[in-house]
């Protein structure tokens, strides 16, 4: 049973906006494109794992959490957590292409592509050990005694060489088999307590916010391009036109183009915005028109007149994105 679905990847949406609003010659643009590729790859891997659980039914009571964010003696995030009467199962998903090698002396992963390119990554065992320790602390603080199992799931069919002590490596189709084998072990959690643990996990989850990305990635705000984006030609050349917007470059019209621009601002520049800052970012001149746009944006507001500030929480950012995608 899935009790927490995969959340909308606001980090991916934010990175897409950041890349779109950086000049082509920006020295860090390639870095963010690579980061976006990793985020998309991780999303693909997590979706594949979700499909595996949908395809193979597990013949025992279980509860699955995707993208779980908790705090114990530190903040931590788990790609997939399964809870059953046999314990907790942490699954860390890796979508890494190429040949994978686990060096004997270092806790890292070496990836070699067919092109000969070689890259190194932190070994999944490091993150699994950290998450296991922090999850154990979380259980201990609530007086739960639960064994924790952990494994890394590589989502691609690839050659893996070398071994890492105490690291279980699985491919997606092996996950149900692995869980069924452990299911034959004795029960350690009474059925009544199991539901309490699940409810407590769900109540303790808090969505992670990386915004504003300019602060998160230390990007100077002045590097971020202003204006309203034209989805047709890709330039920031939309201007107010009757009841919507029209591109000065290609003539494309869009009634809702400002929504994406406001979304970009709160994801990249600041999660709070004023009328003046909105006018500057959208290249508007009319305070009253800007006020109407902000009032319709769904952002919470505080203060009066010129001191009025609009705030973007994660749920309002998600609503803005849903509106922009219509």
N, C-alpha and C positions, 0 to 999 in steps of 0.2 A: 504494500500500500504506500503510495506516494503522499507524504504529508506536507512537503515543501517542494514546489516546482522550481525549476531554474528561473532565476530572475532575469528581467531584461538587462542586457549588458550595457549599462549606461557608460561604462568606461570605453567600450568600442565606439559608441555613438559620439562620445566626447573626442576621442582620438580622430575620428573621421572629420569632425568639425575643425579640430586643430590643424590637421593637415590641409584642409580646404582653405583655411584662413592664413596660412603662412605663405610668404612669397616663394616662388620656385627656387630662388637662389639662397634661401635660408639655410645656414650651415647645419641645422639640426633636423631638417625635414626628412632626410633619409632615415635618421634614427627613429623618428616617430612612425614612419612607414613600416620599418622593421618591427617596432613594438605592436603596431596594429596587426601585422601578420601573425604575431605570436598570440595575440588576444583572439583573433578569428580562428586560429588553429585550435586553441584551447576550447572555444565554443563548439567547434566541430567535434572534438573528441568527447566532450561532455554530452552532446546530443547523441552521438553514437552509443555511448554507454546507456543513456536513457532508452534508446531503442532496444538494446539488449534486454533490459528489464521488462520492457513491454512484450517482447517476443517470447521470453522464457519465464513462465510462472514458477515461483518458488513455493514448494509445498509446506510452508510453515509460516507462522505469524511473523510478520516483519514490517518495518516502517522505514521509508527512505527519505532522506533530506538531500536536496541538491543545493550547492552554493550556500553553505551554512556559515554564517559569521557569528562568532561567539567571543566572549571575553572571560578569562579566568585570571591567571597571573600574567596574562598578556593577550593581545588581540590575535585571533587566528581565523583562517578560512579553510573549509573542507570542501573539496569538489563534490564528493558523494559520501554520505554516511548512512549506513544501514544498521538498524537496531533490531535485535531479536532476543529471544530468551537465552541464546547462547552467547550474547555479548554485543559489543560494538565493532563495526567493520568500517575502517577508513579506506576509501579508494581515491588515490591521487591519479588523475588522468593526464597523460603526456601524449601530445600529438607532434612527434619529432620525426622528420623524414631522414632517410639515409641509413648508413650502417652505424650501429650504436656499440660503443665499447665502454666497459667499466674498468678503469685502471686499478691495479691492485693497491697502489700506495696512496691514492688520493680519492676523496669522496666527491668525485665529479663524473660527468658523462662526457665522452668524446664522440661527436657526431661527424661522420665523413660522408660527403655527398659524392655522387657519381662524377661530378666535375672536378673532384679533388679538394674542394673547399673543406677545411677542418674547423669546427667550432667546439667550444667547451661550455658545459652547463653545470650548475650545481646538481649533485646527485639527488635523485628523488628521496633517497633514504634520509637526507638531512631534513627535508620538509616533513616527511612522514614521522620521524622521531620527534620533531618539535610539536607537530599537531597532536601526536599521541600523548606527549607529556602534558600539554595544555588541556587536552580533553580529560585526561586523568585528574588534573587539578580541578577542572570544572565539576566532574563527578564527585570528587572528594569533598568539595565545599558544600555539596548538597546531600552528603552522606549516602551516596550510591557506590557500591563496590561492584565494578563491572570489568571483565577482561576486555582488552582492546586488541583487535587484530588489524593489520594494515597491509596494504599491497599497492603497487604502482601498476597502472593499466596503460600499456602502450597501444595506441589505437591503429597503428599501421602494421602491415605485414613486413617485417624487416629482419635483418640479421643482427643478432645481439651476441656479443662476445664478452667473456669475462664474467665474474660473479661478484656479488656484494653480499657479505655475510649478513644474515637476518633480514634480507630484502626479498620479498615475494614479488616476482614479476609475472604479470598476466597479460594475455591478449583478450579482447572483448568477449569472445565466445567461451573463454575459459572461466569467466567470472561466475556464472551460475554453477558450474561444476565445483569450483573452489568453495562457494558458499554452502553447497549441498554436503560436501565432505565434512566441513566444520559443524554442520547441523547435526551430525551423528554424535557429537560430543554431549556430555551431560548438560541439562538446563542449569543456568546459574541465576536467572532472574525470574521471580514469580510473575505469572501473567498479570496480576493486579498491579504490581509495581512497574511493569513494563510501560503501561499506558501513562503512568505518572511521569516517567522519564521522558517519554515522547512529548507530552504536554509541556514539560519544563524546558526542553530543548527548543520547542517552537516559540515559547514565550520569551526565551533568552536571545533569540536571533535578532540582530539589528543590521539593517541594510548599510553597506559600506558606501561612503561617498568620497570620490577622488577629486571633487570639484572645490574651487576652480582649478582647472588643469594648468593655468599659467603659474600658479603657486606650487602645485604638485610637481611639475617638471622644471620649475625655475626658468620659465620663459618670460622675458620682458613683455609687459602688456603692450608696449608700443610696437612690438613686432607683429601683432595680430591685426590683420586687415579688417577695416571697418566697411560698412555698407550692407545692403540687402542683396543676397545671392540670387542669381538667375540660374535656375536648374537647366535651362536650355543651352546657354552658351558658357556657363560656368563662371561668369564675371560678376563682380559686385556692383552692378550698374542699374539696379532696379530703382525707380523713382515713383512717388505717389501719383496715382492716376485714377480719377473718378473715385470708385469705391474699392480700388485695389492698387496694384503695382504694375508698372510696365518697364521693360528693359530698354534703356537708351541704345544698347548695342544691336540687339536682334529683334526688338519689338515684341517679345514674348510677354504676355500678361499673366498675372497671378494674383488672385484676391487675398491669398493668405501668406504671402512671402515674408511678411514681418514676423510671423510666429517663429519661423526657423531662425531668424536673426536674433530675436530675443532669447531663444533657446541657446544659441551659440554664445551670447553674452554671459548668461548665468553659468554655463558650463566652463567657459574659458577665462573670463575676466573676473567676475565677482558674482557670488550667489545673491547679492543684493543689488538693486538697480533703482536709480532715481529718474525722474522725468528728463532732467538735463542730460544725464549720461546716456539715456536711451536715445534722445535726439541726436547726440553726437555720434553714437554708434550706427544708427540707422540713416544718418544724414537727413534728418527731419528739421523743420524750422518752426512748426506750429506746436506749442505746448498743449493746446486743447486736443488736437488730433492724437498726440503722443499719449496723453492721459487716457483717452478712450481705448487705445490699443493695449495699454498696460492693464486697465481695468478688465478688459476681456481676456487677458492672458491666463487668468486663474491663479496668479501669484498672490500671496497674502500681503496685506498692506498695513503700515503703521505710520502715524504722524499725520499732520494736516498741511495742506497747500504745498508750499515749496519744500517743506521738511518731510514730505511724504516719501517713504521708502518701501519698495516692493521686494519681498523675500521669496526665494525659491528653495523649497524643500525637495527631497527626492521624489515624493509623489507628484508634486506639481511639475517637476522637470519631466517626469514620465508622461504626464498629461499633455504637456507642451509638445513632446515628441510625437505622441499619437495624433494630435491635431495637425502638426506639420506634415505628417505622412498621408493625411487624407487627400 
